Amino acid sequence: MACFTDPSFSDQRLELTKPISLVYIIDDIFDVYGTLDQLILFTDAVKRWELTGTEHLPEFMKKCLSALYEITNAFSEKIYKKHGLNPINTLKKSFLQLLNASLEGAHWSDSGELPNSEEYLKHATVSTGLHVMLVHSFFLFHQNITKETLAILDDFPDIIYSVAKILRLCDDLEGHKNKNQSGFDGSYIECYMREHQETSAEDAERHVEELISMEWKRLNRQVLGRDQQFPSSFTKFCLSAARMVPLMYHYRTNPSLSNLHQHVKSIANAGVAHVNSLVL
């Protein structure tokens, strides 16, 4: 809703909800429910894009794989019929990038040792899965799709990386402030404070806030620069996605957002009441 804002984008919102849901499910599998051996088998199955060899996986993992294949294949078929170019390999690669990064986090969790902050951030930015959503969204715009554009998307372009990095840093910052999180995958702040043992938690949080500010400047340059790799519709979409990040994390502490929630709720209730009166 924050990115596909036009009412005419109803179908696009429905289609995008599917890969977003898959990202959340995969995140829970890797962060909470899967053992390391299971996660390795799970990732290998996605590399092969088939269910053979998954007999020893729990049923919920096999159902997730089936849903991943079915949804992605159906999405690719729709795009192929519209544009004449099948994005299946690009979509597969986006999910595999997510799984490889998440698997790296699972190895850290299993060993109980965290990497240095730079290595952590490189993998953890990808494990947000935000690039999966942005890659899918690109194909949902009514625009020409070329092999050259697919090659750029496959390479994790800077504009996508910046949005994902903002999400990762915001998530780790809020997670550090709120310790009530399930699972264990470390955080940038933990890695940074281990490298800089003289640094207080407050100073580490300020450091992350500075990194977020720097990444916003980098994103703005990519959106407003003259040499654009992508159509303006997609760069605006990426910008909207980044703008949504602080709203998600500051929802409970921002009175304006709470008031907006109540306003939308009252409009919805009024609409239901109006429909009911028409039915009666």
N, C-alpha and C positions, 0 to 999 in steps of 0.2 A: 504493500500500500504506500510505503514511503518513497518507493522508487518508480514503480509503474503507477503514476498518480492519475493519469487520464482515465475517465470512465470507459473509454473505448478499449482499454487494455485488460478487460476482464479475463479473457482467455489466457493472456500472458501471465496474469497473476496466478491463475489456477495451475498452469503448467510449471511455473517457477516454485510453487509450494511443494511440489513432489521432490525435486532434488534437495531442497532445503530440509525437508523432513528426513530424507536419507542421511544427510550430514549429521543431524542431531542423533539419530539412531546409531550411526557408526561411531560417533564420539562416545556415546555411552558404552558401547561394546568394548572399545579400546581402553577407556578410562576406568571402567568399573567391573564389567561382567566377564570379559574374556581372559583366559590364561595366555601366557606368552606363546606356548605351543599352538594354541587354537588361533591366535591372531596371525601367526606366521602362515598357517594353512589357509586362513581367510584371505590374506593378502595375495598368496600364491594363486588362489582360485580366481581372483579378480584379474591378475596378470594374464591368466589363460582364458578368462571370460567364459567359464563353464563350471558346471557343478560337479563334474567327475573328480574324484579324489577328496570329496568333502564328507565322506560317510562318517568320519569320526568327529565331525563338528556337532555341537548341540543344535537342536531343532531351530531355535530362534536365530542362530547365525545362518543356517541354510535358508530360512525364510527371508532374511535380509538380503542375501545374495540373489535369490530369485526375484525379489522386488527390484533390486538394483538393476539387474539385467533387463527385466521386463519394461521398467519405466524408461531406462536409457535407450533401449532399442526402439520403443514406441516414439519417444521424443525425436530421435534421429530420423525415423521414417517420416514424421510430419515435416521436419525441416527439409528433408530431401524432396518431398513432393512440392514444397513451396519454392525452393531455391535451386533445385537441381544439383546440389552438392551435399553429400552425406557427412555430417560432423561426428560420426560415431567414434572415430579414432581420437579426436580431440577431447570428446567427453570422457572416454575411457581413461585417457591420460590424466585428465583433471582429477578423477577419482583415485587413480593410482598414485598421483602425487600426494593426495590427502592420506592414503593408507600408508605409504612409505614413511611419511613424516610422523604419523601417529604410531607406527610400529617402532620408530626410533625412540619416541617417548616411552613406549612400553618397555623397551630394553633398559632405559634409564630407571624406570620404576622398579623393574625386576632386580636390577643390580643394587639399587639404593644409592647410586651415585649420580650426581648431576653434572652436566658438562659445563664448560665456561659460558658466560653470558652471551657471547657472540654466537657460538654454535647453537645454544638453546634457542635464541631468537630466530635464527635462520630456519630451523625446523618447526618451531612453534608457530611461526607466522603462517606456514603452509598448513599446519594441522588445525587452524581455525576452520578450514573448509570454505572460507569466504570466496576463494577463487572459483570453486565449483559453482557457486551461485552466480557469480559474475560471468563466467564462461557460458553457462546456460542462458543467461539473460541476453547476451550478445546475439544469439541466434533467434531470439524472440522478437527482435525489431524487424520491421519491414525494410530491409536494406540488402544490397548486393553482398554476397559472401564469396570471397576468392580464396584460392589456395595460399596466396601470400598472407592473407589475414589469418588463416588457420595456423600458419607457421608461427606468426607472432603470438597468437593465443597459446600455442603449445609451449612457448618459451617463458611463460609466466611474466608478462610485460610489467613494466615499472608501475603503471597506474593501478593495476590489480594488486601488485605487491604492497604498494603504499596503503591502500584501503585495508588489506589484511593485517598489515603491521600495526596500524592504528587500533584495529579491533583487538589484536593480541595484547598490546601494551595496556589498553584500557581494561581488558579482562583480567590481566595479571595484577594491575593496580587495585582494582576493586576487590579481587579475590584476596589480596594481601590485607586489605582493610577488613574484609569479612571472612573470617577463618572457617565458616560453616559450609565448606565445599566437600562434595563426595569425591572419592578417588584421590589419586596422587600422581601428578605429573610435573611437580616442581613449578617454579615461576621464574620470570626474569629477575624479580627482586631478590629471591633466594640465591640465585646464581651470582648476581652482582654483589650482594653483601658477603658472600663467601670469598669472593675475590678481593673485596675492599672491607676487611674486617673492622677497620676503624670507623666505618660509615654507620650512622644510626639509621633506624627504619624510616624516620621522617626524611632524612637526607636522600635515602634511596628512592623514596616515593617522589620527591621533588625531581630527582634525576629522570625518572620515568616520565613525569609530566613534561620535562624539557624535551625528551625524545619524541613524545607525542606531538608537541608543538612543532618540532623540526620536520616531522613527517607530514604534518598538515601543510607546511610551507612547500615541501617537495610536491605534494599532491596538487596544490593550487597552481604551481608552475606547469605541471603536466596538463592540467585542465585548460589553463589560459594561454599556454604557449602557442606559437604559430605552427610549429611542425607537429601535426597531429597524426598519430598512427591509426586512430579510430574515428568514426563519425561522431558528431557532437552529441547525438542522442545517447550514445553509449557512455561517453565521458561524463555527461550530466548524470546518468544513472549511477556511475561509480561515485561521483561526488555526493549524491543523495544517500547512497549506502553508507558512506563515511559519516555524513551528518547524522544518520540514524544511531550511530554507535553511542555517543554520549547520552542521547535520549533514553536508550535502553538501560543504561547503568545509573542514571540520575532520576529515574521515574519516581521512586518513592521519596526522594529528598527535594524534588522541585515542585513547589506548590502550583506553579502554572500548569504543569503536566497533569497533576491530580485534578485540577479544576477542569482541564480539557477532557479528561476521562469522564467526569460527571456530566459535562455538557453533551458529549457524544452519547452517553448512556441515556440521558433524558430525551434526546432526539430519537434514539432507537425506540424507546418506550412509547413516545408519542406516535411514531409510525405504526407500531403494533396496535396501539389503541385505535388508530384511524382505520386500519385494515379490519379489525374486529367489528367496528361500528358499521362498516360497509357490508360485512358478511351477515351481521344481524339484520 
